Amino acid sequence: MIIPQYWAEARIVQRVEKRQVTVRRFGWSDVGQEAAQAHAQTRAEEALARILNGERLERRELKSAYNGAAGVPIREEIVARIGDAVITRNSYGARCLNTPGVLFADIDFDERPPAALGQVIAAVTLLGAGAVGWGLHSWWAAIIAGFVSLFLGYWFFEREYRRRLADSGGTEQRARDRVAQFCAVHPAWHLRLYRTPAGLRVLAMHRTFDAAEPEVADCFSALGVDRVYARMCLNQHCFRARLSAKPWRIGVGERLRPRPGVWPINPERLPERLAWVERYEAAARGYAACRFLEALGSSTVDPAARAVQELHDEQCGALGSLPLA
């Protein structure tokens, strides 16, 4: 896990025959700004050499914070370093816990029917419409039949899906059942389960993990973890959990200033950002990011996981009764 303190960008322009090649690359460091600039220059030179050698590389890296940052470290303001854990402020202003070895997994509730169901309905609709068109010798009839059957098919199957979902206890119960089933298959695991505003959060306590371990991928798959989050963990070599409320859930309508919220910012804009953060933190004190529900599985506790768990629970308000946001 790399969450640098300093960032820089290098730009190299070189003429090759009758064309101009411009390459931009970011650099980073925990030592200082000069070291970050030197790193950026080295990365730009390496990228230029590879491009001139025929590789198809992006000429410029996007200035993004966390989402989609493949191959570039987390680019967020560092709020605190506590042991191996780093607390950052994300692009919309919430505080986030980043840890290199303590496994977190968020499970979002999703009431939408599976994508495969839509594919089945579409296939049946096409076959039915084709049969109608063949029987009536009219493609107009086939098109009308296709639209009608597609609408009715989606309406009927979605209604039936939601009815069965409600009968099984809803999306929350299904998610909790997946966690319980995972623990039954992996009795050595010790999981703490939390309720978030829109889902569940799982924290593994029995040992630490490398995000690239097959056991992590198996766990994420079994629990139904969001694929984007799973890819982020792998790319960034860490796990992540939001510690404070999302601004729009607590009445902070104005977005983090200055936009787009990516760190670092122009020093001249720092007062604007600090003012926003002060307003946000004042509002966020009345809310919790998650609430502890139960512990599952074994009683084994890794000391490093315990330290992160205590930090997480305190920062999230997980053991209190504040409303979730």
C-alpha positions in Angstrom: 0.0 0.0 0.0 1.4 3.4 -1.0 -0.4 6.6 -0.1 2.2 9.3 -0.8 2.5 12.7 1.0 3.9 14.5 -2.0 2.9 14.5 -5.7 4.3 16.0 -8.9 3.9 15.7 -12.7 6.6 15.7 -15.4 6.0 16.5 -19.0 8.4 15.4 -21.8 8.0 16.6 -25.5 10.1 15.0 -28.2 10.0 15.2 -32.0 10.1 11.9 -33.8 10.5 12.2 -37.5 7.6 14.5 -38.5 5.5 14.1 -35.3 5.6 15.4 -31.8 5.2 13.0 -28.9 4.2 14.4 -25.5 4.2 12.2 -22.4 3.0 13.2 -18.9 3.5 11.1 -15.8 2.9 11.6 -12.1 5.5 11.0 -9.5 5.2 10.6 -5.7 7.2 10.5 -2.5 7.0 10.6 1.2 10.4 12.3 1.4 9.6 15.7 -0.3 8.5 17.6 -3.3 11.8 17.3 -5.1 11.9 13.5 -4.7 8.3 13.4 -6.1 9.4 15.5 -9.1 12.4 13.3 -9.8 10.2 10.2 -9.7 7.7 11.8 -12.1 10.6 12.6 -14.5 11.9 9.0 -14.3 8.4 7.6 -15.0 7.9 10.0 -17.9 11.2 9.0 -19.5 10.5 5.3 -19.1 7.0 5.7 -20.6 8.4 7.7 -23.5 11.0 5.1 -24.3 8.4 2.4 -24.3 6.1 4.4 -26.6 8.9 5.0 -29.0 9.6 1.3 -28.9 6.2 0.6 -30.2 4.1 0.0 -27.1 0.6 1.3 -26.9 0.6 3.3 -23.7 -1.6 6.3 -22.6 0.3 9.5 -23.2 -1.2 11.1 -20.1 -2.3 9.8 -16.7 -5.6 11.0 -15.4 -5.6 12.9 -12.1 -7.9 10.6 -10.2 -8.2 10.0 -6.4 -9.1 6.3 -5.9 -11.6 5.1 -8.4 -10.0 3.6 -11.4 -6.5 4.4 -10.2 -4.8 1.4 -11.7 -1.1 1.4 -11.2 -1.0 4.8 -9.5 -1.3 5.0 -5.7 -4.2 6.4 -3.8 -4.2 10.2 -4.4 -6.0 11.6 -1.3 -5.2 13.9 1.5 -3.6 12.1 4.4 -5.5 12.9 7.6 -3.6 10.6 10.0 -1.1 7.7 10.0 -1.7 5.2 12.8 0.6 2.2 12.7 0.3 0.7 9.3 -3.2 2.2 8.8 -3.7 5.5 6.9 -6.8 7.7 7.2 -7.4 9.7 4.1 -10.1 12.1 2.9 -11.7 10.9 -0.3 -12.8 12.9 -3.3 -16.2 13.8 -1.8 -14.9 14.6 1.7 -15.5 11.5 3.8 -12.7 10.0 5.9 -11.5 6.6 4.9 -9.4 3.9 6.6 -6.8 2.2 4.4 -5.0 -0.8 5.7 -2.5 -3.1 3.9 -3.3 -6.3 5.7 -6.7 -6.2 7.6 -9.5 -7.4 5.4 -12.6 -5.3 5.0 -15.4 -6.2 2.6 -18.5 -4.1 1.9 -21.6 -5.8 0.6 -24.2 -3.5 -1.0 -27.9 -4.5 -0.9 -29.2 -4.8 -4.5 -32.8 -5.5 -5.2 -32.4 -5.5 -9.0 -33.0 -8.9 -10.7 -29.8 -10.7 -11.9 -28.5 -9.6 -15.3 -28.8 -13.2 -16.5 -32.6 -12.9 -16.1 -32.8 -10.0 -18.5 -30.8 -12.0 -21.1 -33.2 -15.0 -20.8 -36.2 -12.7 -21.2 -34.6 -11.0 -24.3 -33.8 -14.4 -25.8 -37.3 -15.7 -25.2 -38.8 -12.5 -26.7 -36.7 -12.8 -29.8 -37.7 -16.4 -30.4 -41.4 -15.6 -29.8 -41.3 -12.6 -32.0 -39.6 -14.6 -34.8 -42.2 -17.3 -34.5 -45.1 -14.8 -34.8 -43.4 -13.1 -37.8 -42.9 -16.5 -39.5 -46.5 -17.6 -38.8 -48.2 -14.4 -39.9 -45.6 -13.6 -42.7 -45.3 -10.1 -41.3 -42.3 -8.6 -39.8 -44.4 -5.7 -38.4 -46.4 -8.2 -36.4 -43.1 -9.7 -35.2 -41.8 -6.3 -34.1 -45.1 -5.4 -32.3 -45.2 -8.9 -30.6 -41.5 -8.4 -29.6 -42.1 -5.1 -27.8 -45.3 -6.3 -26.1 -43.8 -9.6 -24.9 -40.6 -7.8 -23.8 -42.5 -5.4 -21.7 -44.8 -8.0 -20.2 -41.9 -10.4 -19.6 -39.8 -7.9 -17.7 -42.9 -6.8 -15.7 -43.9 -10.3 -14.8 -40.4 -11.7 -13.9 -39.4 -8.6 -11.9 -42.6 -8.8 -9.9 -42.0 -12.5 -9.3 -38.3 -11.9 -8.4 -39.3 -9.2 -5.8 -42.0 -11.4 -4.3 -39.5 -14.3 -3.8 -36.9 -11.8 -2.5 -39.4 -10.6 0.1 -40.4 -14.1 1.1 -36.7 -15.0 1.7 -36.3 -12.0 4.1 -35.2 -9.3 1.6 -31.7 -8.4 0.4 -30.3 -7.8 3.9 -31.3 -11.3 5.1 -29.8 -12.8 1.9 -26.6 -11.0 2.4 -26.4 -12.1 6.1 -27.1 -15.7 5.0 -24.1 -15.5 2.6 -21.9 -14.4 5.4 -23.2 -17.2 7.7 -22.7 -19.8 4.9 -19.1 -18.6 4.4 -18.3 -18.9 8.1 -19.8 -22.4 8.1 -17.5 -23.5 5.2 -14.5 -21.6 6.8 -14.8 -22.3 10.5 -11.3 -20.9 11.2 -12.3 -17.4 10.1 -13.4 -14.9 12.6 -15.7 -12.2 11.1 -17.2 -9.1 12.6 -20.4 -8.0 10.9 -21.5 -4.3 10.6 -24.6 -2.6 9.2 -23.9 0.3 6.8 -26.6 2.7 5.4 -26.9 0.6 2.2 -25.5 -2.8 3.1 -23.2 -4.8 5.3 -19.5 -4.6 6.2 -17.3 -7.5 7.1 -14.0 -7.3 9.0 -11.8 -10.4 9.3 -10.1 -10.7 12.7 -8.3 -14.1 12.7 -5.3 -13.1 10.6 -4.0 -10.5 8.2 -4.1 -10.9 4.4 -2.4 -9.7 1.2 -5.0 -8.4 -1.2 -3.6 -10.6 -3.9 -4.1 -13.9 -2.0 -6.5 -16.3 -3.6 -8.4 -16.6 -0.3 -9.3 -12.9 -0.6 -10.7 -13.3 -4.1 -12.7 -16.4 -2.9 -14.0 -14.5 0.1 -15.1 -11.5 -2.0 -16.8 -13.8 -4.5 -18.7 -15.8 -1.9 -19.9 -12.7 -0.1 -20.9 -10.9 -3.2 -18.5 -8.0 -2.8 -18.7 -5.2 -5.4 -16.4 -6.0 -8.3 -15.0 -2.5 -8.5 -14.0 -2.6 -4.8 -12.4 -6.0 -5.3 -10.4 -4.7 -8.2 -9.4 -1.6 -6.2 -8.1 -3.7 -3.4 -6.0 -5.8 -5.8 -4.6 -2.7 -7.7 -3.8 -0.7 -4.6 -2.6 -3.6 -2.4 -4.8 -2.6 0.5 -8.3 -2.8 2.0 -10.5 0.2 2.7 -13.5 1.3 4.8 -15.4 4.6 5.0 -15.2 6.1 8.5 -17.5 9.1 8.2 -20.8 10.0 6.7 -21.4 10.7 3.0 -22.0 14.5 2.9 -25.3 14.4 0.9 -26.8 12.1 3.6 -26.2 14.6 6.4 -27.4 17.8 4.8 -24.1 19.0 3.4 -25.3 19.7 -0.2 -22.2 21.6 -1.3 -19.6 19.4 -2.8 -16.0 19.2 -1.4 -14.1 22.4 -2.4 -12.3 23.0 -4.6 -13.6 20.6 -7.3 -12.9 17.8 -8.3 -11.6 17.1 -4.8 -8.3 15.4 -5.9 -5.2 15.9 -3.8 -3.0 17.9 -3.8 -4.7 21.3 -4.4 -3.3 24.7 -5.1 -2.2 26.3 -1.8 -4.3 29.4 -2.6 -7.4 27.2 -2.5 -6.5 25.6 0.8 -8.6 28.0 3.0 -11.7 27.2 0.9 -11.1 23.5 1.4 -10.5 23.8 5.2 -13.7 25.8 5.5 -15.7 23.0 3.8 -14.0 20.3 5.9 -14.9 22.2 9.1 -18.6 22.5 8.1 -18.7 18.8 7.1 -17.0 17.5 10.2 -19.3 19.5 12.4 -22.3 17.9 10.7 -20.7 14.4 10.6 -20.3 14.2 14.4 -24.0 13.4 14.7 -23.8 10.3 12.5 -22.2 6.9 12.4 -20.8 5.2 9.3 -21.7 1.7 10.4 -23.1 -0.2 13.4 -21.7 -3.4 14.8 -24.2 -6.4 14.5 -22.4 -9.6 15.6 -19.2 -11.7 15.6 -19.2 -14.9 13.6 -16.9 -17.9 13.3 -13.9 -18.7 15.5 -12.7 -16.6 18.4 -9.1 -16.2 17.0 -7.9 -12.6 17.0 -4.8 -11.3 15.3 -3.2 -8.4 17.3 -2.9 -6.3 14.1 -6.5 -6.9 13.2 -7.6 -6.0 16.8 -5.8 -2.7 16.6 -7.4 -1.8 13.3 -10.8 -2.9 14.6 -10.6 -0.7 17.6 -9.6 2.3 15.5 -12.4 1.5 13.0 -15.1 1.1 15.6 -14.1 4.3 17.4 -13.9 6.4 14.2 -17.1 5.0 12.7 -19.2 5.2 15.9 -19.9 1.6 15.3 -20.7 0.8 19.0 -23.0 3.7 19.6 -26.6 4.5 18.6 -26.2 7.5 16.2 -28.1 7.3 12.9 -26.3 5.8 10.0 -25.2 8.0 7.1 
